Amino acid sequence: MNVDVEGLDIEVLKSNDWVKYRPRFILVESLRSSLEDIKDNPVYGYLKQNGYLFIAKTYNTLFFENIE
């Protein structure tokens, strides 16, 4: 699942039914973020508590994998 909603990413993710819809990979746009900043990103914390592991970053995209 690719989430690119211009700053409303966390709201969109919170609206998902994680029991019914568990994509294997989630890609989230994160502008101007460094690897050092990832753990402070609310999307990182939210997806981690929902069983997703941060696995990669490109220039503006964070990649998470379902580990449950």
C-alpha atoms as an extended CHARMM CRD file, in Angstrom:
* protein
*
        68  EXT
         1         1  MET       CA              0.0000000000        0.0000000000        0.0000000000  PROA      1               0.0000000000
         2         2  ASN       CA              1.3530000000        3.4000000000       -0.9340000000  PROA      2               0.0000000000
         3         3  VAL       CA              0.3070000000        6.3420000000        1.2500000000  PROA      3               0.0000000000
         4         4  ASP       CA              0.9500000000        9.8090000000       -0.1970000000  PROA      4               0.0000000000
         5         5  VAL       CA             -1.6540000000       12.2610000000        1.0990000000  PROA      5               0.0000000000
         6         6  GLU       CA              0.3120000000       15.4600000000        1.6350000000  PROA      6               0.0000000000
         7         7  GLY       CA              0.8140000000       15.4300000000        5.3990000000  PROA      7               0.0000000000
         8         8  LEU       CA             -2.2710000000       13.4560000000        6.4110000000  PROA      8               0.0000000000
         9         9  ASP       CA             -0.4840000000       10.0930000000        6.3670000000  PROA      9               0.0000000000
        10        10  ILE       CA             -0.9820000000        9.2760000000       10.0510000000  PROA      10              0.0000000000
        11        11  GLU       CA             -4.7050000000       10.0840000000        9.8370000000  PROA      11              0.0000000000
        12        12  VAL       CA             -5.1130000000        7.8080000000        6.8190000000  PROA      12              0.0000000000
        13        13  LEU       CA             -3.2040000000        4.9920000000        8.5050000000  PROA      13              0.0000000000
        14        14  LYS       CA             -5.2830000000        5.3280000000       11.6890000000  PROA      14              0.0000000000
        15        15  SER       CA             -8.4610000000        4.9740000000        9.6320000000  PROA      15              0.0000000000
        16        16  ASN       CA             -7.4460000000        1.5060000000        8.3950000000  PROA      16              0.0000000000
        17        17  ASP       CA             -8.9500000000       -1.6840000000        9.8550000000  PROA      17              0.0000000000
        18        18  TRP       CA             -5.6760000000       -3.5160000000       10.6380000000  PROA      18              0.0000000000
        19        19  VAL       CA             -7.4650000000       -6.7880000000       11.3600000000  PROA      19              0.0000000000
        20        20  LYS       CA             -9.1500000000       -6.8560000000        7.9650000000  PROA      20              0.0000000000
        21        21  TYR       CA             -6.5010000000       -5.1180000000        5.8110000000  PROA      21              0.0000000000
        22        22  ARG       CA             -2.8500000000       -5.9470000000        6.4710000000  PROA      22              0.0000000000
        23        23  PRO       CA             -0.7660000000       -5.1750000000        3.4080000000  PROA      23              0.0000000000
        24        24  ARG       CA              2.6160000000       -6.8740000000        3.3450000000  PROA      24              0.0000000000
        25        25  PHE       CA              4.3840000000       -3.6050000000        2.5290000000  PROA      25              0.0000000000
        26        26  ILE       CA              3.4730000000        0.0030000000        3.2760000000  PROA      26              0.0000000000
        27        27  LEU       CA              5.2290000000        2.9230000000        1.6070000000  PROA      27              0.0000000000
        28        28  VAL       CA              4.8140000000        6.3710000000        3.1590000000  PROA      28              0.0000000000
        29        29  GLU       CA              6.0280000000        9.7000000000        1.8050000000  PROA      29              0.0000000000
        30        30  SER       CA              8.2850000000       11.5160000000        4.2720000000  PROA      30              0.0000000000
        31        31  LEU       CA              9.7470000000       14.7420000000        2.9310000000  PROA      31              0.0000000000
        32        32  ARG       CA             13.0380000000       16.0840000000        4.2660000000  PROA      32              0.0000000000
        33        33  SER       CA             13.6410000000       13.2690000000        6.7060000000  PROA      33              0.0000000000
        34        34  SER       CA             16.9490000000       11.6210000000        7.5070000000  PROA      34              0.0000000000
        35        35  LEU       CA             17.5880000000        8.1480000000        8.8500000000  PROA      35              0.0000000000
        36        36  GLU       CA             18.3460000000        9.7070000000       12.2320000000  PROA      36              0.0000000000
        37        37  ASP       CA             14.8600000000       11.2910000000       12.3000000000  PROA      37              0.0000000000
        38        38  ILE       CA             12.8490000000        8.1760000000       11.4470000000  PROA      38              0.0000000000
        39        39  LYS       CA             12.2110000000        7.0420000000       15.0300000000  PROA      39              0.0000000000
        40        40  ASP       CA             10.7310000000       10.4640000000       15.8680000000  PROA      40              0.0000000000
        41        41  ASN       CA              8.2480000000       10.2140000000       13.0020000000  PROA      41              0.0000000000
        42        42  PRO       CA              4.6950000000        9.4640000000       14.2690000000  PROA      42              0.0000000000
        43        43  VAL       CA              4.1240000000        7.1370000000       11.2990000000  PROA      43              0.0000000000
        44        44  TYR       CA              7.1050000000        5.0320000000       12.3880000000  PROA      44              0.0000000000
        45        45  GLY       CA              5.7520000000        4.6300000000       15.9260000000  PROA      45              0.0000000000
        46        46  TYR       CA              2.2220000000        3.8990000000       14.7820000000  PROA      46              0.0000000000
        47        47  LEU       CA              3.2230000000        1.2600000000       12.2450000000  PROA      47              0.0000000000
        48        48  LYS       CA              5.6780000000       -0.3210000000       14.6800000000  PROA      48              0.0000000000
        49        49  GLN       CA              2.9250000000       -0.7840000000       17.2890000000  PROA      49              0.0000000000
        50        50  ASN       CA              0.7850000000       -2.3600000000       14.5580000000  PROA      50              0.0000000000
        51        51  GLY       CA              3.3780000000       -5.0050000000       13.6720000000  PROA      51              0.0000000000
        52        52  TYR       CA              5.3450000000       -3.3000000000       10.9080000000  PROA      52              0.0000000000
        53        53  LEU       CA              9.1120000000       -3.0760000000       10.6550000000  PROA      53              0.0000000000
        54        54  PHE       CA             10.9230000000       -0.1420000000        9.0370000000  PROA      54              0.0000000000
        55        55  ILE       CA             13.0600000000       -1.7600000000        6.3400000000  PROA      55              0.0000000000
        56        56  ALA       CA             14.2430000000        0.9190000000        3.8960000000  PROA      56              0.0000000000
        57        57  LYS       CA             14.2420000000        4.5610000000        2.8880000000  PROA      57              0.0000000000
        58        58  THR       CA             14.5970000000        6.2890000000       -0.4510000000  PROA      58              0.0000000000
        59        59  TYR       CA             14.8590000000       10.0450000000       -0.8820000000  PROA      59              0.0000000000
        60        60  ASN       CA             11.2210000000       10.7520000000        0.1250000000  PROA      60              0.0000000000
        61        61  THR       CA              9.7260000000        7.3290000000        0.9040000000  PROA      61              0.0000000000
        62        62  LEU       CA              9.7720000000        5.1000000000        3.9830000000  PROA      62              0.0000000000
        63        63  PHE       CA              9.2410000000        1.3520000000        3.5150000000  PROA      63              0.0000000000
        64        64  PHE       CA              7.6430000000       -0.8470000000        6.1740000000  PROA      64              0.0000000000
        65        65  GLU       CA              7.0540000000       -4.6150000000        6.1290000000  PROA      65              0.0000000000
        66        66  ASN       CA              4.3740000000       -6.5440000000        7.9960000000  PROA      66              0.0000000000
        67        67  ILE       CA              6.1600000000       -8.8660000000       10.4380000000  PROA      67              0.0000000000
        68        68  GLU       CA              3.1040000000      -10.4120000000       12.0830000000  PROA      68              0.0000000000
